[in-house]
C-alpha cells in the first residue's frame, strides 16, 4: 500500500520538528555546561586565593600539603553541597511534572 504524498510530507515535517527540538535541547545543555565550567574555574581561583591569603600564612611557608588538603576539602564540600541541593531541586521538579 502506498502512502499519500500528504502523509509523507506530514511525517517529514514531524521528523524535522523533532530534529530541531533535539538540536535545540542539546545546544542548550552544551551552552549551560560551558557556563558552568567558566563559573567553576572562577570559584577555583577564589578558593585558591583564599587559601593563599588566609591558610598558608597561618601554617607557615612549608604548608604546601596542608594548604592543598584544606583546598581539596573546601572544594569537595562545595561540590557535595551543591550537588545535593541540585538533586533535591531535580526531584522536586519530577514530582511536580507527575501531577
N, CA, C and O atoms as a CHARMM CRD file, in Angstrom:
* protein
*
  396
    1    1 UNK  N      0.83300  -1.17800   0.00000 PROA 1      0.00000
    2    1 UNK  CA     0.00000   0.00000   0.00000 PROA 1      0.00000
    3    1 UNK  C      0.88500   1.25100   0.00000 PROA 1      0.00000
    4    1 UNK  O      1.80900   1.35700   0.80700 PROA 1      0.00000
    5    2 UNK  N      0.61000   2.17700  -0.88300 PROA 2      0.00000
    6    2 UNK  CA     1.39700   3.40100  -0.99700 PROA 2      0.00000
    7    2 UNK  C      0.85200   4.48100  -0.10100 PROA 2      0.00000
    8    2 UNK  O     -0.35700   4.65600   0.05300 PROA 2      0.00000
    9    3 UNK  N      1.79400   5.20600   0.49000 PROA 3      0.00000
   10    3 UNK  CA     1.38400   6.34600   1.31400 PROA 3      0.00000
   11    3 UNK  C      1.10900   7.52300   0.39400 PROA 3      0.00000
   12    3 UNK  O      1.72900   7.67500  -0.65800 PROA 3      0.00000
   13    4 UNK  N      0.18700   8.33000   0.80800 PROA 4      0.00000
   14    4 UNK  CA    -0.11500   9.50900   0.01100 PROA 4      0.00000
   15    4 UNK  C      0.99000  10.55100   0.19300 PROA 4      0.00000
   16    4 UNK  O      1.72500  10.52300   1.18000 PROA 4      0.00000
   17    5 UNK  N      1.09300  11.44800  -0.74900 PROA 5      0.00000
   18    5 UNK  CA     2.11100  12.49800  -0.69500 PROA 5      0.00000
   19    5 UNK  C      1.90900  13.37100   0.54100 PROA 5      0.00000
   20    5 UNK  O      2.87400  13.85200   1.13500 PROA 5      0.00000
   21    6 UNK  N      0.65900  13.57000   0.91900 PROA 6      0.00000
   22    6 UNK  CA     0.36200  14.39900   2.09300 PROA 6      0.00000
   23    6 UNK  C      0.86300  13.70500   3.35500 PROA 6      0.00000
   24    6 UNK  O      1.41100  14.35800   4.24300 PROA 6      0.00000
   25    7 UNK  N      0.68300  12.40400   3.44200 PROA 7      0.00000
   26    7 UNK  CA     1.14000  11.64000   4.59400 PROA 7      0.00000
   27    7 UNK  C      2.66100  11.66500   4.70700 PROA 7      0.00000
   28    7 UNK  O      3.20100  11.81600   5.80300 PROA 7      0.00000
   29    8 UNK  N      3.34700  11.51700   3.58400 PROA 8      0.00000
   30    8 UNK  CA     4.81100  11.55600   3.56700 PROA 8      0.00000
   31    8 UNK  C      5.30000  12.94100   4.00000 PROA 8      0.00000
   32    8 UNK  O      6.23500  13.05300   4.79200 PROA 8      0.00000
   33    9 UNK  N      4.66700  13.98200   3.48100 PROA 9      0.00000
   34    9 UNK  CA     5.05100  15.34700   3.82900 PROA 9      0.00000
   35    9 UNK  C      4.81000  15.61000   5.31000 PROA 9      0.00000
   36    9 UNK  O      5.63600  16.24800   5.96400 PROA 9      0.00000
   37   10 UNK  N      3.70700  15.13700   5.84200 PROA 10     0.00000
   38   10 UNK  CA     3.39800  15.30900   7.26100 PROA 10     0.00000
   39   10 UNK  C      4.44000  14.60600   8.12600 PROA 10     0.00000
   40   10 UNK  O      4.90500  15.16300   9.12100 PROA 10     0.00000
   41   11 UNK  N      4.80400  13.38800   7.74500 PROA 11     0.00000
   42   11 UNK  CA     5.82000  12.64900   8.50300 PROA 11     0.00000
   43   11 UNK  C      7.17500  13.35700   8.43600 PROA 11     0.00000
   44   11 UNK  O      7.90200  13.41400   9.42800 PROA 11     0.00000
   45   12 UNK  N      7.50500  13.89200   7.26800 PROA 12     0.00000
   46   12 UNK  CA     8.77500  14.60500   7.10400 PROA 12     0.00000
   47   12 UNK  C      8.80500  15.85200   7.98400 PROA 12     0.00000
   48   12 UNK  O      9.82800  16.15400   8.59800 PROA 12     0.00000
   49   13 UNK  N      7.69800  16.57100   8.04800 PROA 13     0.00000
   50   13 UNK  CA     7.62200  17.76400   8.89400 PROA 13     0.00000
   51   13 UNK  C      7.73800  17.39800  10.37100 PROA 13     0.00000
   52   13 UNK  O      8.38000  18.11300  11.14100 PROA 13     0.00000
   53   14 UNK  N      7.12500  16.30000  10.76400 PROA 14     0.00000
   54   14 UNK  CA     7.21500  15.86000  12.15500 PROA 14     0.00000
   55   14 UNK  C      8.65200  15.49700  12.51100 PROA 14     0.00000
   56   14 UNK  O      9.13700  15.84100  13.58900 PROA 14     0.00000
   57   15 UNK  N      9.32700  14.80100  11.60500 PROA 15     0.00000
   58   15 UNK  CA    10.72400  14.41800  11.83800 PROA 15     0.00000
   59   15 UNK  C     11.62300  15.65300  11.90500 PROA 15     0.00000
   60   15 UNK  O     12.51700  15.72900  12.74700 PROA 15     0.00000
   61   16 UNK  N     11.38300  16.61500  11.01800 PROA 16     0.00000
   62   16 UNK  CA    12.17700  17.84600  11.02200 PROA 16     0.00000
   63   16 UNK  C     11.96700  18.61700  12.32100 PROA 16     0.00000
   64   16 UNK  O     12.91600  19.15900  12.88600 PROA 16     0.00000
   65   17 UNK  N     10.73200  18.66300  12.78700 PROA 17     0.00000
   66   17 UNK  CA    10.43100  19.35700  14.04200 PROA 17     0.00000
   67   17 UNK  C     11.09000  18.64500  15.22000 PROA 17     0.00000
   68   17 UNK  O     11.61100  19.28100  16.13600 PROA 17     0.00000
   69   18 UNK  N     11.05400  17.31100  15.17800 PROA 18     0.00000
   70   18 UNK  CA    11.68600  16.51900  16.23700 PROA 18     0.00000
   71   18 UNK  C     13.19900  16.75200  16.24900 PROA 18     0.00000
   72   18 UNK  O     13.80000  16.89100  17.31500 PROA 18     0.00000
   73   19 UNK  N     13.81200  16.79200  15.06400 PROA 19     0.00000
   74   19 UNK  CA    15.24900  17.04200  14.94600 PROA 19     0.00000
   75   19 UNK  C     15.59600  18.44100  15.44700 PROA 19     0.00000
   76   19 UNK  O     16.58400  18.61500  16.16000 PROA 19     0.00000
   77   20 UNK  N     14.80300  19.42600  15.08400 PROA 20     0.00000
   78   20 UNK  CA    15.03700  20.80500  15.53100 PROA 20     0.00000
   79   20 UNK  C     14.94400  20.90200  17.04000 PROA 20     0.00000
   80   20 UNK  O     15.76900  21.55900  17.67500 PROA 20     0.00000
   81   21 UNK  N     13.94700  20.25300  17.61800 PROA 21     0.00000
   82   21 UNK  CA    13.77400  20.25600  19.07500 PROA 21     0.00000
   83   21 UNK  C     14.96600  19.59500  19.76600 PROA 21     0.00000
   84   21 UNK  O     15.47200  20.11200  20.76100 PROA 21     0.00000
   85   22 UNK  N     15.41000  18.46200  19.24400 PROA 22     0.00000
   86   22 UNK  CA    16.55500  17.73700  19.81200 PROA 22     0.00000
   87   22 UNK  C     17.82800  18.57500  19.70800 PROA 22     0.00000
   88   22 UNK  O     18.61200  18.63200  20.65600 PROA 22     0.00000
   89   23 UNK  N     18.03500  19.22400  18.56500 PROA 23     0.00000
   90   23 UNK  CA    19.20400  20.08100  18.37300 PROA 23     0.00000
   91   23 UNK  C     19.19500  21.23400  19.36200 PROA 23     0.00000
   92   23 UNK  O     20.22300  21.53600  19.96800 PROA 23     0.00000
   93   24 UNK  N     18.05900  21.87800  19.53100 PROA 24     0.00000
   94   24 UNK  CA    17.94300  22.99800  20.45400 PROA 24     0.00000
   95   24 UNK  C     18.20100  22.55300  21.88800 PROA 24     0.00000
   96   24 UNK  O     18.89100  23.24100  22.64100 PROA 24     0.00000
   97   25 UNK  N     17.65200  21.41000  22.26400 PROA 25     0.00000
   98   25 UNK  CA    17.82700  20.89200  23.61900 PROA 25     0.00000
   99   25 UNK  C     19.29800  20.58100  23.91100 PROA 25     0.00000
  100   25 UNK  O     19.81200  20.93900  24.97000 PROA 25     0.00000
  101   26 UNK  N     19.95800  19.92800  22.98700 PROA 26     0.00000
  102   26 UNK  CA    21.37600  19.58100  23.18500 PROA 26     0.00000
  103   26 UNK  C     22.25900  20.81900  23.18300 PROA 26     0.00000
  104   26 UNK  O     23.20300  20.90400  23.96900 PROA 26     0.00000
  105   27 UNK  N     21.96800  21.77600  22.31800 PROA 27     0.00000
  106   27 UNK  CA    22.74600  23.01000  22.28700 PROA 27     0.00000
  107   27 UNK  C     22.61200  23.75500  23.60900 PROA 27     0.00000
  108   27 UNK  O     23.59700  24.27400  24.13600 PROA 27     0.00000
  109   28 UNK  N     21.41200  23.80700  24.13800 PROA 28     0.00000
  110   28 UNK  CA    21.18200  24.46200  25.42600 PROA 28     0.00000
  111   28 UNK  C     21.98200  23.77400  26.53100 PROA 28     0.00000
  112   28 UNK  O     22.56600  24.44600  27.38200 PROA 28     0.00000
  113   29 UNK  N     22.01300  22.44800  26.52400 PROA 29     0.00000
  114   29 UNK  CA    22.78800  21.71800  27.52800 PROA 29     0.00000
  115   29 UNK  C     24.27200  22.01700  27.40200 PROA 29     0.00000
  116   29 UNK  O     24.95300  22.20100  28.41100 PROA 29     0.00000
  117   30 UNK  N     24.78400  22.07000  26.17600 PROA 30     0.00000
  118   30 UNK  CA    26.19900  22.36100  25.96900 PROA 30     0.00000
  119   30 UNK  C     26.55800  23.77300  26.41500 PROA 30     0.00000
  120   30 UNK  O     27.58900  23.97400  27.05800 PROA 30     0.00000
  121   31 UNK  N     25.73200  24.74300  26.08500 PROA 31     0.00000
  122   31 UNK  CA    25.99200  26.12800  26.48000 PROA 31     0.00000
  123   31 UNK  C     25.94600  26.25200  27.99800 PROA 31     0.00000
  124   31 UNK  O     26.79700  26.91100  28.59500 PROA 31     0.00000
  125   32 UNK  N     24.96100  25.62400  28.61800 PROA 32     0.00000
  126   32 UNK  CA    24.84500  25.65500  30.07700 PROA 32     0.00000
  127   32 UNK  C     26.06100  25.00400  30.72100 PROA 32     0.00000
  128   32 UNK  O     26.58400  25.51600  31.71100 PROA 32     0.00000
  129   33 UNK  N     26.51500  23.88900  30.17600 PROA 33     0.00000
  130   33 UNK  CA    27.71000  23.22400  30.70500 PROA 33     0.00000
  131   33 UNK  C     28.94200  24.11600  30.55800 PROA 33     0.00000
  132   33 UNK  O     29.78700  24.15900  31.45300 PROA 33     0.00000
  133   34 UNK  N     29.04400  24.81000  29.46300 PROA 34     0.00000
  134   34 UNK  CA    30.16400  25.72800  29.25300 PROA 34     0.00000
  135   34 UNK  C     30.18400  26.84000  30.28000 PROA 34     0.00000
  136   34 UNK  O     31.23500  27.15800  30.83800 PROA 34     0.00000
  137   35 UNK  N     29.02800  27.43300  30.53300 PROA 35     0.00000
  138   35 UNK  CA    28.94800  28.47600  31.54900 PROA 35     0.00000
  139   35 UNK  C     29.24200  27.90900  32.94200 PROA 35     0.00000
  140   35 UNK  O     29.84600  28.58100  33.77800 PROA 35     0.00000
  141   36 UNK  N     28.81500  26.68100  33.17800 PROA 36     0.00000
  142   36 UNK  CA    29.12100  26.03200  34.45400 PROA 36     0.00000
  143   36 UNK  C     30.61600  25.84800  34.63900 PROA 36     0.00000
  144   36 UNK  O     31.13700  26.04000  35.73800 PROA 36     0.00000
  145   37 UNK  N     31.30800  25.47700  33.57200 PROA 37     0.00000
  146   37 UNK  CA    32.75900  25.31300  33.63800 PROA 37     0.00000
  147   37 UNK  C     33.44300  26.64300  33.92600 PROA 37     0.00000
  148   37 UNK  O     34.34600  26.70600  34.76100 PROA 37     0.00000
  149   38 UNK  N     33.03000  27.69200  33.25300 PROA 38     0.00000
  150   38 UNK  CA    33.61100  29.01400  33.48900 PROA 38     0.00000
  151   38 UNK  C     33.38000  29.44200  34.93600 PROA 38     0.00000
  152   38 UNK  O     34.28200  29.97700  35.58100 PROA 38     0.00000
  153   39 UNK  N     32.19000  29.21200  35.43600 PROA 39     0.00000
  154   39 UNK  CA    31.88100  29.54400  36.82000 PROA 39     0.00000
  155   39 UNK  C     32.74600  28.74200  37.78500 PROA 39     0.00000
  156   39 UNK  O     33.25800  29.28600  38.76300 PROA 39     0.00000
  157   40 UNK  N     32.90800  27.45300  37.51300 PROA 40     0.00000
  158   40 UNK  CA    33.73200  26.60100  38.37400 PROA 40     0.00000
  159   40 UNK  C     35.18500  27.06800  38.38000 PROA 40     0.00000
  160   40 UNK  O     35.83000  27.06700  39.42900 PROA 40     0.00000
  161   41 UNK  N     35.69900  27.46300  37.22900 PROA 41     0.00000
  162   41 UNK  CA    37.07300  27.96200  37.16800 PROA 41     0.00000
  163   41 UNK  C     37.22700  29.26800  37.94800 PROA 41     0.00000
  164   41 UNK  O     38.25300  29.49300  38.58900 PROA 41     0.00000
  165   42 UNK  N     36.22200  30.11700  37.89300 PROA 42     0.00000
  166   42 UNK  CA    36.26800  31.36500  38.65600 PROA 42     0.00000
  167   42 UNK  C     36.27900  31.07500  40.15800 PROA 42     0.00000
  168   42 UNK  O     37.06200  31.66400  40.90300 PROA 42     0.00000
  169   43 UNK  N     35.41500  30.17400  40.59400 PROA 43     0.00000
  170   43 UNK  CA    35.39300  29.81800  42.01700 PROA 43     0.00000
  171   43 UNK  C     36.68700  29.12000  42.42600 PROA 43     0.00000
  172   43 UNK  O     37.13600  29.27100  43.56200 PROA 43     0.00000
  173   44 UNK  N     37.28400  28.36800  41.52400 PROA 44     0.00000
  174   44 UNK  CA    38.56300  27.72700  41.78700 PROA 44     0.00000
  175   44 UNK  C     39.60900  28.78400  42.14700 PROA 44     0.00000
  176   44 UNK  O     40.36400  28.62400  43.10600 PROA 44     0.00000
  177   45 UNK  N     39.64100  29.85000  41.37600 PROA 45     0.00000
  178   45 UNK  CA    40.60200  30.92300  41.64800 PROA 45     0.00000
  179   45 UNK  C     40.32600  31.60700  42.98400 PROA 45     0.00000
  180   45 UNK  O     41.25600  31.93100  43.72300 PROA 45     0.00000
  181   46 UNK  N     39.05400  31.82600  43.29100 PROA 46     0.00000
  182   46 UNK  CA    38.69000  32.45900  44.56900 PROA 46     0.00000
  183   46 UNK  C     39.14700  31.59800  45.74000 PROA 46     0.00000
  184   46 UNK  O     39.71400  32.10200  46.71000 PROA 46     0.00000
  185   47 UNK  N     38.89700  30.31100  45.64400 PROA 47     0.00000
  186   47 UNK  CA    39.26600  29.41400  46.73600 PROA 47     0.00000
  187   47 UNK  C     40.78900  29.32900  46.86700 PROA 47     0.00000
  188   47 UNK  O     41.31900  29.33900  47.97800 PROA 47     0.00000
  189   48 UNK  N     41.48700  29.24500  45.73700 PROA 48     0.00000
  190   48 UNK  CA    42.95500  29.19300  45.79200 PROA 48     0.00000
  191   48 UNK  C     43.52400  30.45700  46.43000 PROA 48     0.00000
  192   48 UNK  O     44.44500  30.38500  47.24400 PROA 48     0.00000
  193   49 UNK  N     42.98600  31.59400  46.06800 PROA 49     0.00000
  194   49 UNK  CA    43.47300  32.85400  46.63800 PROA 49     0.00000
  195   49 UNK  C     43.16500  32.93500  48.13200 PROA 49     0.00000
  196   49 UNK  O     43.98300  33.42500  48.91100 PROA 49     0.00000
  197   50 UNK  N     41.99800  32.46100  48.52600 PROA 50     0.00000
  198   50 UNK  CA    41.64200  32.43800  49.94700 PROA 50     0.00000
  199   50 UNK  C     42.60800  31.56300  50.73000 PROA 50     0.00000
  200   50 UNK  O     43.04600  31.93900  51.81700 PROA 50     0.00000
  201   51 UNK  N     42.94000  30.40000  50.18500 PROA 51     0.00000
  202   51 UNK  CA    43.90400  29.51100  50.84700 PROA 51     0.00000
  203   51 UNK  C     45.26500  30.18900  50.92700 PROA 51     0.00000
  204   51 UNK  O     45.92600  30.11900  51.96300 PROA 51     0.00000
  205   52 UNK  N     45.69600  30.84600  49.84900 PROA 52     0.00000
  206   52 UNK  CA    46.99800  31.51000  49.84500 PROA 52     0.00000
  207   52 UNK  C     47.06200  32.67100  50.83400 PROA 52     0.00000
  208   52 UNK  O     48.08600  32.87800  51.48500 PROA 52     0.00000
  209   53 UNK  N     45.98300  33.42000  50.94800 PROA 53     0.00000
  210   53 UNK  CA    45.99000  34.60800  51.80100 PROA 53     0.00000
  211   53 UNK  C     45.77600  34.25700  53.27300 PROA 53     0.00000
  212   53 UNK  O     46.43500  34.83100  54.14000 PROA 53     0.00000
  213   54 UNK  N     44.86600  33.32200  53.57200 PROA 54     0.00000
  214   54 UNK  CA    44.49600  33.07300  54.96000 PROA 54     0.00000
  215   54 UNK  C     45.07300  31.79200  55.56100 PROA 54     0.00000
  216   54 UNK  O     45.38800  31.76300  56.75100 PROA 54     0.00000
  217   55 UNK  N     45.21800  30.73500  54.76100 PROA 55     0.00000
  218   55 UNK  CA    45.65200  29.44200  55.30300 PROA 55     0.00000
  219   55 UNK  C     47.17500  29.33400  55.33300 PROA 55     0.00000
  220   55 UNK  O     47.74800  28.98600  56.36600 PROA 55     0.00000
  221   56 UNK  N     47.83300  29.62700  54.21800 PROA 56     0.00000
  222   56 UNK  CA    49.29300  29.48500  54.16100 PROA 56     0.00000
  223   56 UNK  C     50.00800  30.31100  55.22200 PROA 56     0.00000
  224   56 UNK  O     50.90900  29.78800  55.87700 PROA 56     0.00000
  225   57 UNK  N     49.64700  31.58600  55.42300 PROA 57     0.00000
  226   57 UNK  CA    50.34400  32.34500  56.47500 PROA 57     0.00000
  227   57 UNK  C     50.11600  31.76000  57.87900 PROA 57     0.00000
  228   57 UNK  O     50.98700  31.85500  58.74400 PROA 57     0.00000
  229   58 UNK  N     48.95900  31.16500  58.09200 PROA 58     0.00000
  230   58 UNK  CA    48.63600  30.59700  59.40000 PROA 58     0.00000
  231   58 UNK  C     49.52100  29.38500  59.71100 PROA 58     0.00000
  232   58 UNK  O     49.94600  29.20100  60.85200 PROA 58     0.00000
  233   59 UNK  N     49.79700  28.55800  58.69200 PROA 59     0.00000
  234   59 UNK  CA    50.58800  27.34600  58.89800 PROA 59     0.00000
  235   59 UNK  C     52.07000  27.52900  58.54400 PROA 59     0.00000
  236   59 UNK  O     52.86900  26.63600  58.82400 PROA 59     0.00000
  237   60 UNK  N     52.45000  28.63100  57.95300 PROA 60     0.00000
  238   60 UNK  CA    53.85400  28.87800  57.63000 PROA 60     0.00000
  239   60 UNK  C     54.17300  28.56000  56.17900 PROA 60     0.00000
  240   60 UNK  O     53.32000  28.09100  55.42600 PROA 60     0.00000
  241   61 UNK  N     55.42400  28.82600  55.80100 PROA 61     0.00000
  242   61 UNK  CA    55.84500  28.66800  54.40300 PROA 61     0.00000
  243   61 UNK  C     55.86000  27.22300  53.94000 PROA 61     0.00000
  244   61 UNK  O     55.62100  26.96600  52.76000 PROA 61     0.00000
  245   62 UNK  N     56.12700  26.28600  54.80200 PROA 62     0.00000
  246   62 UNK  CA    56.20000  24.87400  54.41500 PROA 62     0.00000
  247   62 UNK  C     54.86800  24.16700  54.47700 PROA 62     0.00000
  248   62 UNK  O     54.81300  22.95500  54.68300 PROA 62     0.00000
  249   63 UNK  N     53.79900  24.91100  54.30200 PROA 63     0.00000
  250   63 UNK  CA    52.46400  24.33200  54.47900 PROA 63     0.00000
  251   63 UNK  C     51.81000  23.92300  53.17000 PROA 63     0.00000
  252   63 UNK  O     50.58200  23.88500  53.08900 PROA 63     0.00000
  253   64 UNK  N     52.59500  23.61600  52.14200 PROA 64     0.00000
  254   64 UNK  CA    52.02900  23.29900  50.83000 PROA 64     0.00000
  255   64 UNK  C     51.02600  22.16600  50.87200 PROA 64     0.00000
  256   64 UNK  O     49.93100  22.29300  50.32500 PROA 64     0.00000
  257   65 UNK  N     51.37700  21.06100  51.50900 PROA 65     0.00000
  258   65 UNK  CA    50.48300  19.90800  51.57700 PROA 65     0.00000
  259   65 UNK  C     49.24000  20.21100  52.41100 PROA 65     0.00000
  260   65 UNK  O     48.13000  19.82600  52.04400 PROA 65     0.00000
  261   66 UNK  N     49.43100  20.89500  53.51900 PROA 66     0.00000
  262   66 UNK  CA    48.28300  21.24100  54.37200 PROA 66     0.00000
  263   66 UNK  C     47.33900  22.17600  53.61700 PROA 66     0.00000
  264   66 UNK  O     46.12300  21.99100  53.64100 PROA 66     0.00000
  265   67 UNK  N     47.90300  23.17200  52.95300 PROA 67     0.00000
  266   67 UNK  CA    47.07700  24.11600  52.19500 PROA 67     0.00000
  267   67 UNK  C     46.30800  23.41600  51.07900 PROA 67     0.00000
  268   67 UNK  O     45.12300  23.68200  50.87700 PROA 67     0.00000
  269   68 UNK  N     46.97800  22.52700  50.35700 PROA 68     0.00000
  270   68 UNK  CA    46.30700  21.80200  49.27900 PROA 68     0.00000
  271   68 UNK  C     45.21200  20.88300  49.82000 PROA 68     0.00000
  272   68 UNK  O     44.16300  20.72200  49.19600 PROA 68     0.00000
  273   69 UNK  N     45.46300  20.28300  50.98100 PROA 69     0.00000
  274   69 UNK  CA    44.44600  19.41700  51.59300 PROA 69     0.00000
  275   69 UNK  C     43.23000  20.23400  52.01000 PROA 69     0.00000
  276   69 UNK  O     42.09500  19.81900  51.77800 PROA 69     0.00000
  277   70 UNK  N     43.45800  21.37900  52.61500 PROA 70     0.00000
  278   70 UNK  CA    42.33700  22.24800  53.01100 PROA 70     0.00000
  279   70 UNK  C     41.58700  22.72300  51.77300 PROA 70     0.00000
  280   70 UNK  O     40.35700  22.77100  51.77000 PROA 70     0.00000
  281   71 UNK  N     42.32500  23.07300  50.72100 PROA 71     0.00000
  282   71 UNK  CA    41.70700  23.48300  49.46100 PROA 71     0.00000
  283   71 UNK  C     40.82800  22.36500  48.90300 PROA 71     0.00000
  284   71 UNK  O     39.69100  22.60800  48.49800 PROA 71     0.00000
  285   72 UNK  N     41.35600  21.13900  48.88300 PROA 72     0.00000
  286   72 UNK  CA    40.59900  19.99300  48.36800 PROA 72     0.00000
  287   72 UNK  C     39.35100  19.73700  49.20800 PROA 72     0.00000
  288   72 UNK  O     38.29400  19.41700  48.66300 PROA 72     0.00000
  289   73 UNK  N     39.46200  19.87500  50.52200 PROA 73     0.00000
  290   73 UNK  CA    38.30000  19.67500  51.39800 PROA 73     0.00000
  291   73 UNK  C     37.22900  20.74500  51.15400 PROA 73     0.00000
  292   73 UNK  O     36.03600  20.44300  51.14200 PROA 73     0.00000
  293   74 UNK  N     37.65800  21.98600  50.96100 PROA 74     0.00000
  294   74 UNK  CA    36.69800  23.06500  50.67800 PROA 74     0.00000
  295   74 UNK  C     35.96400  22.79300  49.36900 PROA 74     0.00000
  296   74 UNK  O     34.73900  22.89400  49.30300 PROA 74     0.00000
  297   75 UNK  N     36.71800  22.44900  48.33300 PROA 75     0.00000
  298   75 UNK  CA    36.10700  22.18500  47.01800 PROA 75     0.00000
  299   75 UNK  C     35.16200  20.98500  47.10300 PROA 75     0.00000
  300   75 UNK  O     34.05200  21.02600  46.57200 PROA 75     0.00000
  301   76 UNK  N     35.60500  19.92100  47.77100 PROA 76     0.00000
  302   76 UNK  CA    34.75900  18.73000  47.90600 PROA 76     0.00000
  303   76 UNK  C     33.47600  19.06000  48.65900 PROA 76     0.00000
  304   76 UNK  O     32.39200  18.63100  48.26400 PROA 76     0.00000
  305   77 UNK  N     33.59700  19.81300  49.73100 PROA 77     0.00000
  306   77 UNK  CA    32.40900  20.21700  50.49300 PROA 77     0.00000
  307   77 UNK  C     31.43500  21.02000  49.64800 PROA 77     0.00000
  308   77 UNK  O     30.22700  20.79200  49.69800 PROA 77     0.00000
  309   78 UNK  N     31.96200  21.96500  48.86800 PROA 78     0.00000
  310   78 UNK  CA    31.09300  22.75900  47.99300 PROA 78     0.00000
  311   78 UNK  C     30.40400  21.89500  46.94700 PROA 78     0.00000
  312   78 UNK  O     29.21000  22.05600  46.69500 PROA 78     0.00000
  313   79 UNK  N     31.14900  20.98200  46.33900 PROA 79     0.00000
  314   79 UNK  CA    30.57700  20.11300  45.30900 PROA 79     0.00000
  315   79 UNK  C     29.47500  19.23100  45.89200 PROA 79     0.00000
  316   79 UNK  O     28.41400  19.07800  45.28800 PROA 79     0.00000
  317   80 UNK  N     29.72700  18.65600  47.06100 PROA 80     0.00000
  318   80 UNK  CA    28.72400  17.79800  47.69800 PROA 80     0.00000
  319   80 UNK  C     27.47800  18.61200  48.03400 PROA 80     0.00000
  320   80 UNK  O     26.36000  18.17400  47.76000 PROA 80     0.00000
  321   81 UNK  N     27.65900  19.78700  48.62400 PROA 81     0.00000
  322   81 UNK  CA    26.52400  20.62400  48.99700 PROA 81     0.00000
  323   81 UNK  C     25.70700  21.03600  47.77600 PROA 81     0.00000
  324   81 UNK  O     24.48200  20.91600  47.77200 PROA 81     0.00000
  325   82 UNK  N     26.39400  21.52400  46.73800 PROA 82     0.00000
  326   82 UNK  CA    25.69000  21.98200  45.53400 PROA 82     0.00000
  327   82 UNK  C     25.01100  20.81600  44.82400 PROA 82     0.00000
  328   82 UNK  O     23.87900  20.95100  44.35900 PROA 82     0.00000
  329   83 UNK  N     25.68700  19.68100  44.73700 PROA 83     0.00000
  330   83 UNK  CA    25.08200  18.50600  44.09300 PROA 83     0.00000
  331   83 UNK  C     23.84100  18.04800  44.84400 PROA 83     0.00000
  332   83 UNK  O     22.83300  17.68800  44.23500 PROA 83     0.00000
  333   84 UNK  N     23.92000  18.06400  46.16200 PROA 84     0.00000
  334   84 UNK  CA    22.76800  17.65800  46.97300 PROA 84     0.00000
  335   84 UNK  C     21.59400  18.61100  46.75900 PROA 84     0.00000
  336   84 UNK  O     20.45500  18.17500  46.58900 PROA 84     0.00000
  337   85 UNK  N     21.87500  19.90000  46.76700 PROA 85     0.00000
  338   85 UNK  CA    20.80900  20.88200  46.56100 PROA 85     0.00000
  339   85 UNK  C     20.19100  20.73800  45.17200 PROA 85     0.00000
  340   85 UNK  O     18.97100  20.81100  45.02400 PROA 85     0.00000
  341   86 UNK  N     21.02600  20.53400  44.16000 PROA 86     0.00000
  342   86 UNK  CA    20.50100  20.36800  42.79500 PROA 86     0.00000
  343   86 UNK  C     19.69900  19.08700  42.64400 PROA 86     0.00000
  344   86 UNK  O     18.70800  19.05900  41.91500 PROA 86     0.00000
  345   87 UNK  N     20.11900  18.01900  43.32900 PROA 87     0.00000
  346   87 UNK  CA    19.36400  16.76500  43.23100 PROA 87     0.00000
  347   87 UNK  C     17.99800  16.91400  43.88300 PROA 87     0.00000
  348   87 UNK  O     17.01900  16.34400  43.40100 PROA 87     0.00000
  349   88 UNK  N     17.91800  17.67400  44.97600 PROA 88     0.00000
  350   88 UNK  CA    16.61000  17.93800  45.60600 PROA 88     0.00000
  351   88 UNK  C     15.72600  18.74100  44.66100 PROA 88     0.00000
  352   88 UNK  O     14.52900  18.48000  44.54500 PROA 88     0.00000
  353   89 UNK  N     16.32500  19.71700  43.98800 PROA 89     0.00000
  354   89 UNK  CA    15.58800  20.53900  43.03700 PROA 89     0.00000
  355   89 UNK  C     15.08300  19.69100  41.87600 PROA 89     0.00000
  356   89 UNK  O     13.93900  19.83900  41.44500 PROA 89     0.00000
  357   90 UNK  N     15.94200  18.79600  41.36600 PROA 90     0.00000
  358   90 UNK  CA    15.54900  17.91200  40.26700 PROA 90     0.00000
  359   90 UNK  C     14.44500  16.96400  40.66400 PROA 90     0.00000
  360   90 UNK  O     13.52500  16.72300  39.88300 PROA 90     0.00000
  361   91 UNK  N     14.51800  16.41600  41.87900 PROA 91     0.00000
  362   91 UNK  CA    13.48200  15.51400  42.37300 PROA 91     0.00000
  363   91 UNK  C     12.17000  16.25600  42.54400 PROA 91     0.00000
  364   91 UNK  O     11.10900  15.72300  42.22000 PROA 91     0.00000
  365   92 UNK  N     12.23000  17.48400  43.05200 PROA 92     0.00000
  366   92 UNK  CA    11.02900  18.28500  43.23700 PROA 92     0.00000
  367   92 UNK  C     10.35800  18.55500  41.88900 PROA 92     0.00000
  368   92 UNK  O      9.13500  18.46800  41.77600 PROA 92     0.00000
  369   93 UNK  N     11.15400  18.88000  40.87100 PROA 93     0.00000
  370   93 UNK  CA    10.59100  19.13900  39.54200 PROA 93     0.00000
  371   93 UNK  C      9.95500  17.89900  38.95000 PROA 93     0.00000
  372   93 UNK  O      8.92500  18.00500  38.28400 PROA 93     0.00000
  373   94 UNK  N     10.53700  16.71300  39.17000 PROA 94     0.00000
  374   94 UNK  CA     9.95400  15.48100  38.66400 PROA 94     0.00000
  375   94 UNK  C      8.62200  15.20800  39.34000 PROA 94     0.00000
  376   94 UNK  O      7.67600  14.76600  38.68800 PROA 94     0.00000
  377   95 UNK  N      8.53700  15.46700  40.64900 PROA 95     0.00000
  378   95 UNK  CA     7.29100  15.28000  41.37300 PROA 95     0.00000
  379   95 UNK  C      6.20900  16.23000  40.87000 PROA 95     0.00000
  380   95 UNK  O      5.04100  15.85300  40.77400 PROA 95     0.00000
  381   96 UNK  N      6.60100  17.47200  40.54600 PROA 96     0.00000
  382   96 UNK  CA     5.64400  18.44900  40.03300 PROA 96     0.00000
  383   96 UNK  C      5.09200  18.03500  38.67400 PROA 96     0.00000
  384   96 UNK  O      3.91800  18.26700  38.38400 PROA 96     0.00000
  385   97 UNK  N      5.92800  17.42500  37.84000 PROA 97     0.00000
  386   97 UNK  CA     5.50200  17.03500  36.49500 PROA 97     0.00000
  387   97 UNK  C      4.53500  15.85400  36.52800 PROA 97     0.00000
  388   97 UNK  O      3.73100  15.68600  35.61100 PROA 97     0.00000
  389   98 UNK  N      4.61000  15.02600  37.58900 PROA 98     0.00000
  390   98 UNK  CA     3.71100  13.86700  37.67600 PROA 98     0.00000
  391   98 UNK  C      2.27900  14.27200  37.90800 PROA 98     0.00000
  392   98 UNK  O      1.35800  13.55900  37.50900 PROA 98     0.00000
  393   99 UNK  N      2.07400  15.42400  38.55600 PROA 99     0.00000
  394   99 UNK  CA     0.69900  15.86900  38.87900 PROA 99     0.00000
  395   99 UNK  C     -0.04400  16.33700  37.67400 PROA 99     0.00000
  396   99 UNK  O     -1.20200  16.74000  37.78000 PROA 99     0.00000
